[in-house]
Amino acid sequence: MIGIIDYGMGNLFSVSCALDRLGVEWFISDDPEKLQNAKGLILPGVGSFKDAMALLDRQELTRFIQDYAKSGKPLLGICLGMQLLFEESEENGPSKGLALLPGRVVRFSGTDRNGESYKVPHMGWNRLKFTNRSELQNGLEQDYVYFVHSFYVETDDKTVITASAEYGVEVPAVVGRGSVYGMQFHPEKSGGMGMALLENYLELVEGKV
């Protein structure tokens, strides 16, 4: 059973519909006692990092998520949910994250390495480039996924980045360490590639990977 964490800022409908298409049992909850019983969790998110962390703190989910991840049970962050896995963000002023992965969240500058301008937010399809091994990428070939975001992760520890995409800078697209995983894009809106990545996460939860 997959638990979807409801803290008031998640794209719960699209994620739950994707799980339905994959034939997986799931539930949505903001109750740590119920979420604790899930074999794996999904942390979705749309909106501001600072607001999201304030809601997680208020609902006493911050420490729960940290402890859940440390227990070795799989946790997947999607879009803003992925960014929350990192140490801090500059969005709407400095704020601390869940600190499950090393790095900080920064805004796209709108100017690339060659001084050329690009649009912010980053909206559209970009091709993944696999950079490190990940169970999420087992059996898959590099393909396109759908992004919608104005902020991205910067990290000095490139081992946590398992796939990236190019958009003015190298954007960490799939990340992970231990039982903690994240996808910057929306897998539930990314066609066959997105669904295959989600299916690999579900197989990981079931211990099939």
N, C-alpha and C positions, 0 to 999 in steps of 0.2 A: 504494500500500500504506500503510495506516494503522498506526502503532505505538502500542500501549497501554502506558504506563509502569507497570511492576510494581515497587513499592517496599514492598509488604507491607501497604498500607492502602487498597487500591482495590476498588471494586465491579466487579471485572473481568468476572464472569459476565454481569451484566445489560447492561453496555456492549457486550461482544462479541456478545451475542445481538441487540442492537439493530442492530449493524453487519451481522450476518448477514441480518436482515430487510431491510436496505437493499441487500443484494447486493454488499457491499464486502469486498475482501480486507484482512485485518488480521493482526497478530501481537502477542503479548505478550512483553515482555522487560524485564530490568533491566540489560542490557548496552549501554552508550553506543555502542559500535561498531556494534551491530546497529540500535539506534534511530536512529542518524545517517542511515541509508539510507532511513528512512521519508519519504514525501512530506508527511506531516502527523502530528502527535502528539496523543494524548489523555492528559491527566493526571487520573485519577479520584481519589477519596478519600472515606473515611468514618472519622471519629474525631477525634483531637486534633491541632491545628495543630503544637504543639511536638513531639509524637512523630513526626509526619510529616516535619518538617524534619530531625529527628535521623536518621531513616532515609535520607532523600535525601542528607544529608551523608555518612553512613557508607558508602553505596553509590556515592559519587562521582557522583551524579546532579544535584546542585545546580548546579554550574558547567556541566555538560553542557546542562541545560535552558536556562540563561541564554544560553549561546553559541548553542544551536539557535534560540532566539527571535530573537536579534540577527542571525542569518543571513537572516532574512526568511521562513523556512519557517513554515507555520501551526501554532499550538499552541492547544489548547482545554483549559481546566481545568473540571472538573465538580464541583459541591458543594464539599467541602473542597479539591479541586484548584483551584477558582477562587480560594478564599481564599488559597491558597499563592502565587498570582501577585502578591500585594500586599506591601507593605514590612514589615509587622509585625503581631503579634497579641498580645492580652492573655490568651489562653486558657492556663490552667495556668501563669501567669506570663509576663512579656514574652519574646517570641522573634522573631527576624528571619525574614522570608519571602524569596521569590525576587526581590522588588523589581523586577518587570517592569512593574507598574502602581502609581500613587501611591495610598496609603491604608493604613488599619489595620483590623484585625478586632477587633470588640468584642462583648460579650454583650448580648443583648436585656435591657432593664431590667425588663420585665414591667409597666411602667406607661406609658400613652400620653400624648400631649400634653395631654389633658384630665384626667389623673389617674386614668383608668380602668385597671383591671388586665386583662392578657391573659396567656394561657398561654405558657410557655416549656418545651420547645422549640416552635418554629413547625412544625407538622405539618399538612399539608393543601393544598388547591387554592386558588390565588390567581390573579387576573387580571393579566396583564402590561399595563403601560402603556409604550408606546414613547416614548422621550424624545429619542433621537438616532438618526441613520441608522447602520445596520450591515448588512454583507453577510449576516449570519446571519438578518436579518429580511426579506430581499428577498421580495416577493410574499406576505407573510403579514399577517394581521390580528390584532389583539390578542385573546388567548384565555387560557385557564386552564392552569396548569402545577402540578406537584406538588413541594412543599417539605418538607424535613426538616432543621432546623438550629436551633441555639441561639445562634449567633454570626452577625454580618453585617458587611459592609464599610462603613466611614465614609470618605469622601474629600472633600476640598475641590475636587477637579477633576471637576466634573460632566460634562465632555466624555467621560470614559471610561465613563459609564453610558449604555447604549443602550436599556435597558428596566428598569423598576422595578416593585415590587409593594408594596402597603400592608399592613403588619402592625405596628400600634403606632407604627412609624416608616416612612419611605420606605426600602425594602430594595432595594439594587442587585441586579438579577436577571440581566441580561445586560450584560456589560462587554467592552470591547475597545479596543485601540490598536495600530495597525500590524498585525502578524501575530499578535498575542496576543489571545485571546478567552476568555471565561469565562461559565459559567452556574451560578448559585447553586442552582438546582433540579435535579431529576433528569430530563433530557430523555427518557431511556429508559423512564421510568415516567409520562410526561406525555401519553400518548395521541397523537393526530394532530399536535398542536402541537409536542410534544417531538420527534417523529420528523421533522417538517418542518424544525425548527431544525437537527437533526443532518444532515439531507440537504443543507441549505444550506452547512453547514461542509464537507461532503465535496465539494460542487461547487466551493467555494472552493479546497480543496486541489488539485483537478484543474484549476484555472485557468479554470473555466467561469463565474465570477462577475466 
